[in-house]
Amino acid sequence: MKNNWKNLRSFKIGTSDGGTENYTLSENEDTGDFKIENDFGNISIEMERMSGYEFLKKLVKEMEEVMMPAGDCYSDDPWLNDLLDDSDDLDCNHAD
């Protein structure tokens, strides 16, 4: 069977033990579906194009709500605060 998955981009993700692992986003050239897979191949998530997009939007929103309760744009985590200061994705009102 022909492999119809085209690798779009790989992302280096930090692990809880201080290491890193690569995750690759691929697109099926026939269907347009997406796949996220780790280097080891033990995690592979295939998603239909639009339902995958909607799922990931909801996933990010849920993670933001957990990390920043009540829409607070700052947390107790300095790393997260640095990340948020550079983000245009969040609806935060910053006084300049």
KOLGU-4560 file (N, C-alpha, C; in nm, 3 decimals, padded with zeros to 5 digits):
<recs>
<n_xx: 00.084 n_yy: -00.119 n_zz: 00.000 ca_xx: 00.000 ca_yy: 00.000 ca_zz: 00.000 c_xx: 00.088 c_yy: 00.124 c_zz: 00.000 mol: A seq: 1 type: MET>
<n_xx: 00.058 n_yy: 00.220 n_zz: -00.085 ca_xx: 00.135 ca_yy: 00.343 ca_zz: -00.099 c_xx: 00.113 c_yy: 00.434 c_zz: 00.022 mol: A seq: 2 type: LYS>
<n_xx: 00.224 n_yy: 00.492 n_zz: 00.070 ca_xx: 00.217 ca_yy: 00.588 ca_zz: 00.179 c_xx: 00.180 c_yy: 00.723 c_zz: 00.119 mol: A seq: 3 type: ASN>
<n_xx: 00.061 n_yy: 00.774 n_zz: 00.149 ca_xx: 00.014 ca_yy: 00.900 ca_zz: 00.094 c_xx: 00.028 c_yy: 01.016 c_zz: 00.192 mol: A seq: 4 type: ASN>
<n_xx: 00.105 n_yy: 00.997 n_zz: 00.299 ca_xx: 00.122 ca_yy: 01.101 ca_zz: 00.398 c_xx: 00.244 c_yy: 01.187 c_zz: 00.365 mol: A seq: 5 type: TRP>
<n_xx: 00.222 n_yy: 01.317 n_zz: 00.354 ca_xx: 00.329 ca_yy: 01.413 ca_zz: 00.328 c_xx: 00.360 c_yy: 01.486 c_zz: 00.458 mol: A seq: 6 type: LYS>
<n_xx: 00.484 n_yy: 01.479 n_zz: 00.505 ca_xx: 00.523 ca_yy: 01.549 ca_zz: 00.627 c_xx: 00.521 c_yy: 01.699 c_zz: 00.601 mol: A seq: 7 type: ASN>
<n_xx: 00.449 n_yy: 01.771 n_zz: 00.688 ca_xx: 00.441 ca_yy: 01.916 ca_zz: 00.675 c_xx: 00.544 c_yy: 01.987 c_zz: 00.762 mol: A seq: 8 type: LEU>
<n_xx: 00.552 n_yy: 01.942 n_zz: 00.888 ca_xx: 00.644 ca_yy: 02.006 ca_zz: 00.982 c_xx: 00.659 c_yy: 01.918 c_zz: 01.105 mol: A seq: 9 type: ARG>
<n_xx: 00.779 n_yy: 01.921 n_zz: 01.163 ca_xx: 00.804 ca_yy: 01.852 ca_zz: 01.289 c_xx: 00.823 c_yy: 01.955 c_zz: 01.400 mol: A seq: 10 type: SER>
<n_xx: 00.779 n_yy: 01.919 n_zz: 01.519 ca_xx: 00.787 ca_yy: 02.008 ca_zz: 01.635 c_xx: 00.859 c_yy: 01.935 c_zz: 01.747 mol: A seq: 11 type: PHE>
<n_xx: 00.955 n_yy: 02.001 n_zz: 01.809 ca_xx: 01.026 ca_yy: 01.945 ca_zz: 01.923 c_xx: 00.947 c_yy: 01.984 c_zz: 02.048 mol: A seq: 12 type: LYS>
<n_xx: 00.902 n_yy: 01.884 n_zz: 02.123 ca_xx: 00.817 ca_yy: 01.904 ca_zz: 02.239 c_xx: 00.893 c_yy: 01.861 c_zz: 02.364 mol: A seq: 13 type: ILE>
<n_xx: 00.891 n_yy: 01.946 n_zz: 02.467 ca_xx: 00.955 ca_yy: 01.913 ca_zz: 02.593 c_xx: 00.879 c_yy: 01.806 c_zz: 02.668 mol: A seq: 14 type: GLY>
<n_xx: 00.953 n_yy: 01.721 n_zz: 02.739 ca_xx: 00.892 ca_yy: 01.615 ca_zz: 02.818 c_xx: 00.909 c_yy: 01.646 c_zz: 02.966 mol: A seq: 15 type: THR>
<n_xx: 00.832 n_yy: 01.581 n_zz: 03.051 ca_xx: 00.836 ca_yy: 01.609 ca_zz: 03.195 c_xx: 00.969 c_yy: 01.574 c_zz: 03.259 mol: A seq: 16 type: SER>
<n_xx: 01.048 n_yy: 01.487 n_zz: 03.194 ca_xx: 01.179 ca_yy: 01.450 ca_zz: 03.251 c_xx: 01.291 c_yy: 01.541 c_zz: 03.200 mol: A seq: 17 type: ASP>
<n_xx: 01.256 n_yy: 01.648 n_zz: 03.129 ca_xx: 01.356 ca_yy: 01.743 ca_zz: 03.080 c_xx: 01.409 c_yy: 01.712 c_zz: 02.941 mol: A seq: 18 type: GLY>
<n_xx: 01.365 n_yy: 01.604 n_zz: 02.882 ca_xx: 01.409 ca_yy: 01.568 ca_zz: 02.748 c_xx: 01.319 c_yy: 01.631 c_zz: 02.643 mol: A seq: 19 type: GLY>
<n_xx: 01.335 n_yy: 01.587 n_zz: 02.521 ca_xx: 01.249 ca_yy: 01.633 ca_zz: 02.412 c_xx: 01.208 c_yy: 01.514 c_zz: 02.325 mol: A seq: 20 type: THR>
<n_xx: 01.101 n_yy: 01.535 n_zz: 02.254 ca_xx: 01.049 ca_yy: 01.434 ca_zz: 02.161 c_xx: 00.994 c_yy: 01.509 c_zz: 02.040 mol: A seq: 21 type: GLU>
<n_xx: 01.010 n_yy: 01.454 n_zz: 01.922 ca_xx: 00.959 ca_yy: 01.517 ca_zz: 01.801 c_xx: 00.821 c_yy: 01.463 c_zz: 01.767 mol: A seq: 22 type: ASN>
<n_xx: 00.732 n_yy: 01.555 n_zz: 01.729 ca_xx: 00.601 ca_yy: 01.521 ca_zz: 01.678 c_xx: 00.592 c_yy: 01.578 c_zz: 01.536 mol: A seq: 23 type: TYR>
<n_xx: 00.539 n_yy: 01.501 n_zz: 01.445 ca_xx: 00.531 ca_yy: 01.543 ca_zz: 01.306 c_xx: 00.385 c_yy: 01.557 c_zz: 01.264 mol: A seq: 24 type: THR>
<n_xx: 00.354 n_yy: 01.670 n_zz: 01.200 ca_xx: 00.223 ca_yy: 01.693 ca_zz: 01.141 c_xx: 00.233 c_yy: 01.655 c_zz: 00.994 mol: A seq: 25 type: LEU>
<n_xx: 00.144 n_yy: 01.567 n_zz: 00.949 ca_xx: 00.143 ca_yy: 01.522 ca_zz: 00.810 c_xx: 00.004 c_yy: 01.542 c_zz: 00.752 mol: A seq: 26 type: SER>
<n_xx: 00.000 n_yy: 01.550 n_zz: 00.619 ca_xx: -00.126 ca_yy: 01.563 ca_zz: 00.546 c_xx: -00.137 c_yy: 01.450 c_zz: 00.446 mol: A seq: 27 type: GLU>
<n_xx: -00.253 n_yy: 01.387 n_zz: 00.441 ca_xx: -00.278 ca_yy: 01.282 ca_zz: 00.343 c_xx: -00.302 c_yy: 01.349 c_zz: 00.207 mol: A seq: 28 type: ASN>
<n_xx: -00.218 n_yy: 01.316 n_zz: 00.111 ca_xx: -00.226 ca_yy: 01.381 ca_zz: -00.020 c_xx: -00.354 c_yy: 01.346 c_zz: -00.096 mol: A seq: 29 type: GLU>
<n_xx: -00.419 n_yy: 01.236 n_zz: -00.061 ca_xx: -00.542 ca_yy: 01.196 ca_zz: -00.129 c_xx: -00.666 c_yy: 01.258 c_zz: -00.066 mol: A seq: 30 type: ASP>
<n_xx: -00.672 n_yy: 01.259 n_zz: 00.068 ca_xx: -00.793 ca_yy: 01.301 ca_zz: 00.137 c_xx: -00.784 c_yy: 01.439 c_zz: 00.202 mol: A seq: 31 type: THR>
<n_xx: -00.663 n_yy: 01.489 n_zz: 00.226 ca_xx: -00.646 ca_yy: 01.615 ca_zz: 00.297 c_xx: -00.651 c_yy: 01.599 c_zz: 00.448 mol: A seq: 32 type: GLY>
<n_xx: -00.670 n_yy: 01.476 n_zz: 00.496 ca_xx: -00.674 ca_yy: 01.451 ca_zz: 00.640 c_xx: -00.538 c_yy: 01.482 c_zz: 00.701 mol: A seq: 33 type: ASP>
<n_xx: -00.536 n_yy: 01.503 n_zz: 00.833 ca_xx: -00.413 ca_yy: 01.532 ca_zz: 00.905 c_xx: -00.378 c_yy: 01.417 c_zz: 00.999 mol: A seq: 34 type: PHE>
<n_xx: -00.249 n_yy: 01.407 n_zz: 01.028 ca_xx: -00.200 ca_yy: 01.307 ca_zz: 01.123 c_xx: -00.092 c_yy: 01.373 c_zz: 01.207 mol: A seq: 35 type: LYS>
<n_xx: -00.096 n_yy: 01.345 n_zz: 01.337 ca_xx: 00.009 ca_yy: 01.386 ca_zz: 01.430 c_xx: 00.070 c_yy: 01.258 c_zz: 01.483 mol: A seq: 36 type: ILE>
<n_xx: 00.202 n_yy: 01.246 n_zz: 01.471 ca_xx: 00.268 ca_yy: 01.122 ca_zz: 01.512 c_xx: 00.402 c_yy: 01.155 c_zz: 01.579 mol: A seq: 37 type: GLU>
<n_xx: 00.431 n_yy: 01.081 n_zz: 01.686 ca_xx: 00.561 ca_yy: 01.101 ca_zz: 01.751 c_xx: 00.668 c_yy: 01.017 c_zz: 01.683 mol: A seq: 38 type: ASN>
<n_xx: 00.793 n_yy: 01.047 n_zz: 01.714 ca_xx: 00.905 ca_yy: 00.976 ca_zz: 01.651 c_xx: 00.904 c_yy: 00.827 c_zz: 01.676 mol: A seq: 39 type: ASP>
<n_xx: 00.856 n_yy: 00.786 n_zz: 01.792 ca_xx: 00.857 ca_yy: 00.644 ca_zz: 01.827 c_xx: 00.746 c_yy: 00.567 c_zz: 01.756 mol: A seq: 40 type: PHE>
<n_xx: 00.645 n_yy: 00.639 n_zz: 01.707 ca_xx: 00.535 ca_yy: 00.574 ca_zz: 01.637 c_xx: 00.431 c_yy: 00.514 c_zz: 01.728 mol: A seq: 41 type: GLY>
<n_xx: 00.449 n_yy: 00.531 n_zz: 01.861 ca_xx: 00.349 ca_yy: 00.475 ca_zz: 01.952 c_xx: 00.233 c_yy: 00.571 c_zz: 01.976 mol: A seq: 42 type: ASN>
<n_xx: 00.244 n_yy: 00.694 n_zz: 01.926 ca_xx: 00.133 ca_yy: 00.789 ca_zz: 01.929 c_xx: 00.108 c_yy: 00.834 c_zz: 01.786 mol: A seq: 43 type: ILE>
<n_xx: -00.011 n_yy: 00.808 n_zz: 01.737 ca_xx: -00.049 ca_yy: 00.847 ca_zz: 01.602 c_xx: -00.197 c_yy: 00.882 c_zz: 01.604 mol: A seq: 44 type: SER>
<n_xx: -00.227 n_yy: 01.007 n_zz: 01.570 ca_xx: -00.365 ca_yy: 01.054 ca_zz: 01.571 c_xx: -00.399 c_yy: 01.103 c_zz: 01.431 mol: A seq: 45 type: ILE>
<n_xx: -00.495 n_yy: 01.036 n_zz: 01.367 ca_xx: -00.540 ca_yy: 01.077 ca_zz: 01.235 c_xx: -00.676 c_yy: 01.144 c_zz: 01.249 mol: A seq: 46 type: GLU>
<n_xx: -00.692 n_yy: 01.257 n_zz: 01.177 ca_xx: -00.814 ca_yy: 01.336 ca_zz: 01.189 c_xx: -00.860 c_yy: 01.382 c_zz: 01.052 mol: A seq: 47 type: MET>
<n_xx: -00.989 n_yy: 01.373 n_zz: 01.029 ca_xx: -01.047 ca_yy: 01.433 ca_zz: 00.909 c_xx: -01.017 c_yy: 01.583 c_zz: 00.916 mol: A seq: 48 type: GLU>
<n_xx: -00.995 n_yy: 01.643 n_zz: 00.803 ca_xx: -00.944 ca_yy: 01.779 ca_zz: 00.793 c_xx: -01.017 c_yy: 01.880 c_zz: 00.882 mol: A seq: 49 type: ARG>
<n_xx: -01.145 n_yy: 01.902 n_zz: 00.863 ca_xx: -01.217 ca_yy: 02.007 ca_zz: 00.937 c_xx: -01.250 c_yy: 01.966 c_zz: 01.080 mol: A seq: 50 type: MET>
<n_xx: -01.283 n_yy: 01.840 n_zz: 01.103 ca_xx: -01.311 ca_yy: 01.799 ca_zz: 01.241 c_xx: -01.183 c_yy: 01.801 c_zz: 01.323 mol: A seq: 51 type: SER>
<n_xx: -01.069 n_yy: 01.771 n_zz: 01.261 ca_xx: -00.940 ca_yy: 01.780 ca_zz: 01.330 c_xx: -00.908 c_yy: 01.923 c_zz: 01.367 mol: A seq: 52 type: GLY>
<n_xx: -00.933 n_yy: 02.015 n_zz: 01.276 ca_xx: -00.909 ca_yy: 02.157 ca_zz: 01.302 c_xx: -00.996 c_yy: 02.205 c_zz: 01.418 mol: A seq: 53 type: TYR>
<n_xx: -01.124 n_yy: 02.171 n_zz: 01.416 ca_xx: -01.215 ca_yy: 02.210 ca_zz: 01.525 c_xx: -01.173 c_yy: 02.148 c_zz: 01.657 mol: A seq: 54 type: GLU>
<n_xx: -01.132 n_yy: 02.021 n_zz: 01.655 ca_xx: -01.086 ca_yy: 01.953 ca_zz: 01.776 c_xx: -00.965 c_yy: 02.026 c_zz: 01.836 mol: A seq: 55 type: PHE>
<n_xx: -00.868 n_yy: 02.060 n_zz: 01.752 ca_xx: -00.747 ca_yy: 02.126 ca_zz: 01.802 c_xx: -00.777 c_yy: 02.265 c_zz: 01.856 mol: A seq: 56 type: LEU>
<n_xx: -00.869 n_yy: 02.339 n_zz: 01.794 ca_xx: -00.910 ca_yy: 02.470 ca_zz: 01.848 c_xx: -00.969 c_yy: 02.453 c_zz: 01.988 mol: A seq: 57 type: LYS>
<n_xx: -01.055 n_yy: 02.354 n_zz: 02.005 ca_xx: -01.118 ca_yy: 02.329 ca_zz: 02.135 c_xx: -01.014 c_yy: 02.283 c_zz: 02.237 mol: A seq: 58 type: LYS>
<n_xx: -00.919 n_yy: 02.202 n_zz: 02.193 ca_xx: -00.814 ca_yy: 02.152 ca_zz: 02.280 c_xx: -00.729 c_yy: 02.268 c_zz: 02.334 mol: A seq: 59 type: LEU>
<n_xx: -00.688 n_yy: 02.358 n_zz: 02.247 ca_xx: -00.608 ca_yy: 02.474 ca_zz: 02.289 c_xx: -00.687 c_yy: 02.560 c_zz: 02.385 mol: A seq: 60 type: VAL>
<n_xx: -00.814 n_yy: 02.583 n_zz: 02.357 ca_xx: -00.899 ca_yy: 02.665 ca_zz: 02.446 c_xx: -00.907 c_yy: 02.601 c_zz: 02.584 mol: A seq: 61 type: LYS>
<n_xx: -00.927 n_yy: 02.471 n_zz: 02.589 ca_xx: -00.936 ca_yy: 02.400 ca_zz: 02.717 c_xx: -00.804 c_yy: 02.411 c_zz: 02.794 mol: A seq: 62 type: GLU>
<n_xx: -00.692 n_yy: 02.393 n_zz: 02.726 ca_xx: -00.563 ca_yy: 02.403 ca_zz: 02.792 c_xx: -00.539 c_yy: 02.544 c_zz: 02.846 mol: A seq: 63 type: MET>
<n_xx: -00.578 n_yy: 02.646 n_zz: 02.769 ca_xx: -00.563 ca_yy: 02.783 ca_zz: 02.816 c_xx: -00.648 c_yy: 02.809 c_zz: 02.940 mol: A seq: 64 type: GLU>
<n_xx: -00.769 n_yy: 02.754 n_zz: 02.943 ca_xx: -00.857 ca_yy: 02.772 ca_zz: 03.058 c_xx: -00.800 c_yy: 02.705 c_zz: 03.183 mol: A seq: 65 type: GLU>
<n_xx: -00.732 n_yy: 02.592 n_zz: 03.166 ca_xx: -00.672 ca_yy: 02.523 ca_zz: 03.279 c_xx: -00.548 c_yy: 02.599 c_zz: 03.327 mol: A seq: 66 type: VAL>
<n_xx: -00.469 n_yy: 02.647 n_zz: 03.232 ca_xx: -00.344 ca_yy: 02.714 ca_zz: 03.267 c_xx: -00.366 c_yy: 02.857 c_zz: 03.318 mol: A seq: 67 type: MET>
<n_xx: -00.475 n_yy: 02.920 n_zz: 03.273 ca_xx: -00.505 ca_yy: 03.059 ca_zz: 03.310 c_xx: -00.651 c_yy: 03.070 c_zz: 03.349 mol: A seq: 68 type: MET>
<n_xx: -00.686 n_yy: 03.027 n_zz: 03.470 ca_xx: -00.828 ca_yy: 03.028 ca_zz: 03.512 c_xx: -00.891 c_yy: 03.167 c_zz: 03.500 mol: A seq: 69 type: PRO>
<n_xx: -01.017 n_yy: 03.168 n_zz: 03.466 ca_xx: -01.099 ca_yy: 03.289 ca_zz: 03.459 c_xx: -01.044 c_yy: 03.389 c_zz: 03.358 mol: A seq: 70 type: ALA>
<n_xx: -00.976 n_yy: 03.341 n_zz: 03.254 ca_xx: -00.927 ca_yy: 03.430 ca_zz: 03.150 c_xx: -00.811 c_yy: 03.517 c_zz: 03.192 mol: A seq: 71 type: GLY>
<n_xx: -00.750 n_yy: 03.488 n_zz: 03.307 ca_xx: -00.635 ca_yy: 03.564 ca_zz: 03.353 c_xx: -00.520 c_yy: 03.542 c_zz: 03.256 mol: A seq: 72 type: ASP>
<n_xx: -00.461 n_yy: 03.648 n_zz: 03.208 ca_xx: -00.353 ca_yy: 03.637 ca_zz: 03.110 c_xx: -00.217 c_yy: 03.616 c_zz: 03.174 mol: A seq: 73 type: CYS>
<n_xx: -00.212 n_yy: 03.604 n_zz: 03.303 ca_xx: -00.085 ca_yy: 03.579 ca_zz: 03.371 c_xx: -00.102 c_yy: 03.463 c_zz: 03.467 mol: A seq: 74 type: TYR>
<n_xx: 00.005 n_yy: 03.390 n_zz: 03.486 ca_xx: 00.001 ca_yy: 03.275 ca_zz: 03.576 c_xx: 00.115 c_yy: 03.285 c_zz: 03.674 mol: A seq: 75 type: SER>
<n_xx: 00.130 n_yy: 03.184 n_zz: 03.757 ca_xx: 00.242 ca_yy: 03.177 ca_zz: 03.851 c_xx: 00.367 c_yy: 03.120 c_zz: 03.785 mol: A seq: 76 type: ASP>
<n_xx: 00.359 n_yy: 03.088 n_zz: 03.658 ca_xx: 00.467 ca_yy: 03.024 ca_zz: 03.585 c_xx: 00.540 c_yy: 03.128 c_zz: 03.498 mol: A seq: 77 type: ASP>
<n_xx: 00.664 n_yy: 03.165 n_zz: 03.533 ca_xx: 00.736 ca_yy: 03.266 ca_zz: 03.454 c_xx: 00.752 c_yy: 03.228 c_zz: 03.307 mol: A seq: 78 type: PRO>
<n_xx: 00.775 n_yy: 03.099 n_zz: 03.279 ca_xx: 00.789 ca_yy: 03.056 ca_zz: 03.140 c_xx: 00.661 c_yy: 03.083 c_zz: 03.062 mol: A seq: 79 type: TRP>
<n_xx: 00.547 n_yy: 03.050 n_zz: 03.121 ca_xx: 00.419 ca_yy: 03.072 ca_zz: 03.055 c_xx: 00.395 c_yy: 03.221 c_zz: 03.035 mol: A seq: 80 type: LEU>
<n_xx: 00.428 n_yy: 03.302 n_zz: 03.134 ca_xx: 00.409 ca_yy: 03.446 ca_zz: 03.119 c_xx: 00.492 c_yy: 03.502 c_zz: 03.005 mol: A seq: 81 type: ASN>
<n_xx: 00.617 n_yy: 03.456 n_zz: 02.991 ca_xx: 00.700 ca_yy: 03.500 ca_zz: 02.879 c_xx: 00.636 c_yy: 03.460 c_zz: 02.746 mol: A seq: 82 type: ASP>
<n_xx: 00.583 n_yy: 03.340 n_zz: 02.740 ca_xx: 00.518 ca_yy: 03.292 ca_zz: 02.619 c_xx: 00.396 c_yy: 03.377 c_zz: 02.587 mol: A seq: 83 type: LEU>
<n_xx: 00.315 n_yy: 03.408 n_zz: 02.687 ca_xx: 00.193 ca_yy: 03.485 ca_zz: 02.667 c_xx: 00.223 c_yy: 03.628 c_zz: 02.627 mol: A seq: 84 type: LEU>
<n_xx: 00.332 n_yy: 03.685 n_zz: 02.676 ca_xx: 00.367 ca_yy: 03.822 ca_zz: 02.639 c_xx: 00.394 c_yy: 03.835 c_zz: 02.490 mol: A seq: 85 type: ASP>
<n_xx: 00.437 n_yy: 03.727 n_zz: 02.426 ca_xx: 00.467 ca_yy: 03.728 ca_zz: 02.283 c_xx: 00.352 c_yy: 03.678 c_zz: 02.198 mol: A seq: 86 type: ASP>
<n_xx: 00.240 n_yy: 03.642 n_zz: 02.259 ca_xx: 00.131 ca_yy: 03.580 ca_zz: 02.186 c_xx: 00.028 c_yy: 03.683 c_zz: 02.141 mol: A seq: 87 type: SER>
<n_xx: -00.011 n_yy: 03.674 n_zz: 02.014 ca_xx: -00.119 ca_yy: 03.757 ca_zz: 01.963 c_xx: -00.250 c_yy: 03.679 c_zz: 01.962 mol: A seq: 88 type: ASP>
<n_xx: -00.247 n_yy: 03.554 n_zz: 02.008 ca_xx: -00.363 ca_yy: 03.467 ca_zz: 01.999 c_xx: -00.464 c_yy: 03.485 c_zz: 02.111 mol: A seq: 89 type: ASP>
<n_xx: -00.420 n_yy: 03.540 n_zz: 02.223 ca_xx: -00.509 ca_yy: 03.550 ca_zz: 02.338 c_xx: -00.574 c_yy: 03.687 c_zz: 02.344 mol: A seq: 90 type: LEU>
<n_xx: -00.695 n_yy: 03.691 n_zz: 02.392 ca_xx: -00.769 ca_yy: 03.816 ca_zz: 02.404 c_xx: -00.743 c_yy: 03.875 c_zz: 02.542 mol: A seq: 91 type: ASP>
<n_xx: -00.629 n_yy: 03.941 n_zz: 02.556 ca_xx: -00.591 ca_yy: 04.000 ca_zz: 02.683 c_xx: -00.573 c_yy: 04.150 c_zz: 02.664 mol: A seq: 92 type: CYS>
<n_xx: -00.623 n_yy: 04.225 n_zz: 02.759 ca_xx: -00.606 ca_yy: 04.370 ca_zz: 02.753 c_xx: -00.486 c_yy: 04.409 c_zz: 02.835 mol: A seq: 93 type: ASN>
<n_xx: -00.379 n_yy: 04.451 n_zz: 02.769 ca_xx: -00.258 ca_yy: 04.494 ca_zz: 02.837 c_xx: -00.249 c_yy: 04.645 c_zz: 02.831 mol: A seq: 94 type: HIS>
<n_xx: -00.229 n_yy: 04.705 n_zz: 02.945 ca_xx: -00.208 ca_yy: 04.850 ca_zz: 02.949 c_xx: -00.062 c_yy: 04.876 c_zz: 02.916 mol: A seq: 95 type: ALA>
<n_xx: -00.038 n_yy: 04.963 n_zz: 02.818 ca_xx: 00.100 ca_yy: 04.996 ca_zz: 02.779 c_xx: 00.145 c_yy: 05.124 c_zz: 02.845 mol: A seq: 96 type: ASP>
</recs>
